[in-house]
Amino acid sequence: MVRTIEEAADRHYSYVICAFKVIPEVITTPALLAPLMARLDSSPQDQPTAIVLLQNGIGIQDDLQAA
């Protein structure tokens, strides 16, 4: 468990569990996860990361899939 996403972006993860309230008018999930997503883009392809969304709402995965 970390306090900020920047703290978490220093290593590879097999799973990322997102358990926070979705308020896209304030900040989108991809914007919130941007430091971690940049790290995932540079990860080896043989070590994929699953992002698990435990959030409220319908279609909450759409923004993240597009990112």
N, C-alpha and C positions, 0 to 999 in steps of 0.2 A: 504494500500500500504506500502511495506517495501523496504529497500535498499538492504538487503541480505536475502538469504534463511534461514540463521541461525536465523534472527530476527523473521521470520514467524513460526518457528518450535516450538513455545512455547504454542500452543493451537490446538484444533480440528477445522477442517473446513468441511463444507458440500460440498463446491466447491473450487477447486483450478484452477484458470484460468492462463494458460501459454501463454503469448503473447510476445515471443522473437524469434529471428532468430535462426534457427537450423543450426549449423555448427558442425556436428559430428566428423570432423577431429580435432577440437579444444577441444570440450567437448560434451558428449552425454547428452540428456535430463535426463536420470536416474542419471547420475553422478552429474549433476547440482542440481537435486532435492533430493539427498541422505539424507540430514538432515531431510527434511520433510517426505520422504518416511519411514525413521526409526520411526518417530513419528506416522505415519499412521499404521505401523505394530503393534504398541502397543495400538491402539485405540479400543474401544469396537466394536464388530461386528454389534451391533444394530444401530451404527452411521456411516454408510459408507460415504466415500468421493468420489465425482466425480471429475475426473481430465479432464479439458476441454483444448484441444490443439488448439490454434489459431496461427499456425505456418506455414511456407512455406514448401513445399516438398511433395513427395509421399512416403508413408509408414513411416511417422514420428512417428506413434504410436507403431511401432514394438518393438523398444528398451524398451519403457516404459512398454508394455505388458509383455515382457520377464522378467522384473525386479521384 
